Amino acid sequence: MRNNGVSYDEMYRENRDMVYDYAFRMLHYNAAEAEDLTQEVFWVAFLKWDTLREHPNIPGFLMKSAKNKIMQWQRDQRMIYIEDSEVLDVLSDQPEEKNFSEMIDLRSAMEQEVSRENMNMLLYYYGYGCTAPELAKRFGITECCFRGRVARLRDRVRACLEQ
């Protein structure tokens, strides 16, 4: 079924709630982010309306666009876990309210426990916010292997922090 006679406004009214509800659920019930994402999806639809009006499944196109926007949002909003913030503090070059000599001792203890390559892996992941797929490719390993290695390294660093 082709949608030749449907105007953009009609399409928007018919599909807006569906896209918003999906975004609202997927963004953990964050209404403001869901509204922004919904508007971004319909902006893409507006820009492509000349070709989209001939699309056989406009709601499917909108939902796929919403899914892609949500995945991008999740990559941009990658959360740092509470215990990971301790790792980030240790790996940062600027000590905050800590004794500088304690920081040097802790860093040297960590360097004995964790190799330079693995320290760089943690620094890029937690300090610079690189994603797991990017770093897996950079270090020449699979993403699953990368995530497992980071989890083990995080445990080692946490053990150093507890000493």
RASULQUI-V162609 format. One record per residue. N is the residue number from 1. RES is the residue in one small letter. D_FIRST is the distance of its C-alpha to the first C-alpha in whole Angstrom. Layout:
n:N res:RES d_first:D_FIRST
n:N res:RES d_first:D_FIRST
//
This chain:
n:1 res:m d_first:0
n:2 res:r d_first:4
n:3 res:n d_first:7
n:4 res:n d_first:9
n:5 res:g d_first:11
n:6 res:v d_first:12
n:7 res:s d_first:15
n:8 res:y d_first:17
n:9 res:d d_first:19
n:10 res:e d_first:16
n:11 res:m d_first:15
n:12 res:y d_first:18
n:13 res:r d_first:19
n:14 res:e d_first:16
n:15 res:n d_first:17
n:16 res:r d_first:20
n:17 res:d d_first:22
n:18 res:m d_first:20
n:19 res:v d_first:21
n:20 res:y d_first:25
n:21 res:d d_first:25
n:22 res:y d_first:24
n:23 res:a d_first:27
n:24 res:f d_first:29
n:25 res:r d_first:29
n:26 res:m d_first:29
n:27 res:l d_first:32
n:28 res:h d_first:34
n:29 res:y d_first:34
n:30 res:n d_first:35
n:31 res:a d_first:33
n:32 res:a d_first:34
n:33 res:e d_first:33
n:34 res:a d_first:30
n:35 res:e d_first:29
n:36 res:d d_first:30
n:37 res:l d_first:28
n:38 res:t d_first:25
n:39 res:q d_first:26
n:40 res:e d_first:26
n:41 res:v d_first:22
n:42 res:f d_first:21
n:43 res:w d_first:24
n:44 res:v d_first:22
n:45 res:a d_first:19
n:46 res:f d_first:20
n:47 res:l d_first:22
n:48 res:k d_first:19
n:49 res:w d_first:17
n:50 res:d d_first:17
n:51 res:t d_first:15
n:52 res:l d_first:13
n:53 res:r d_first:11
n:54 res:e d_first:9
n:55 res:h d_first:9
n:56 res:p d_first:6
n:57 res:n d_first:8
n:58 res:i d_first:11
n:59 res:p d_first:13
n:60 res:g d_first:13
n:61 res:f d_first:14
n:62 res:l d_first:17
n:63 res:m d_first:18
n:64 res:k d_first:19
n:65 res:s d_first:21
n:66 res:a d_first:22
n:67 res:k d_first:24
n:68 res:n d_first:25
n:69 res:k d_first:27
n:70 res:i d_first:28
n:71 res:m d_first:30
n:72 res:q d_first:31
n:73 res:w d_first:33
n:74 res:q d_first:34
n:75 res:r d_first:36
n:76 res:d d_first:37
n:77 res:q d_first:38
n:78 res:r d_first:40
n:79 res:m d_first:43
n:80 res:i d_first:46
n:81 res:y d_first:48
n:82 res:i d_first:51
n:83 res:e d_first:53
n:84 res:d d_first:51
n:85 res:s d_first:53
n:86 res:e d_first:56
n:87 res:v d_first:55
n:88 res:l d_first:54
n:89 res:d d_first:57
n:90 res:v d_first:59
n:91 res:l d_first:58
n:92 res:s d_first:58
n:93 res:d d_first:60
n:94 res:q d_first:61
n:95 res:p d_first:63
n:96 res:e d_first:63
n:97 res:e d_first:66
n:98 res:k d_first:67
n:99 res:n d_first:70
n:100 res:f d_first:70
n:101 res:s d_first:72
n:102 res:e d_first:70
n:103 res:m d_first:67
n:104 res:i d_first:69
n:105 res:d d_first:70
n:106 res:l d_first:67
n:107 res:r d_first:65
n:108 res:s d_first:67
n:109 res:a d_first:67
n:110 res:m d_first:63
n:111 res:e d_first:64
n:112 res:q d_first:66
n:113 res:e d_first:64
n:114 res:v d_first:60
n:115 res:s d_first:60
n:116 res:r d_first:60
n:117 res:e d_first:56
n:118 res:n d_first:55
n:119 res:m d_first:56
n:120 res:n d_first:54
n:121 res:m d_first:51
n:122 res:l d_first:52
n:123 res:l d_first:53
n:124 res:y d_first:49
n:125 res:y d_first:47
n:126 res:y d_first:49
n:127 res:g d_first:51
n:128 res:y d_first:48
n:129 res:g d_first:45
n:130 res:c d_first:44
n:131 res:t d_first:41
n:132 res:a d_first:42
n:133 res:p d_first:39
n:134 res:e d_first:41
n:135 res:l d_first:45
n:136 res:a d_first:44
n:137 res:k d_first:43
n:138 res:r d_first:46
n:139 res:f d_first:48
n:140 res:g d_first:47
n:141 res:i d_first:46
n:142 res:t d_first:43
n:143 res:e d_first:41
n:144 res:c d_first:42
n:145 res:c d_first:46
n:146 res:f d_first:46
n:147 res:r d_first:45
n:148 res:g d_first:48
n:149 res:r d_first:50
n:150 res:v d_first:50
n:151 res:a d_first:50
n:152 res:r d_first:53
n:153 res:l d_first:55
n:154 res:r d_first:54
n:155 res:d d_first:56
n:156 res:r d_first:59
n:157 res:v d_first:59
n:158 res:r d_first:59
n:159 res:a d_first:62
n:160 res:c d_first:64
n:161 res:l d_first:63
n:162 res:e d_first:64
n:163 res:q d_first:68
//
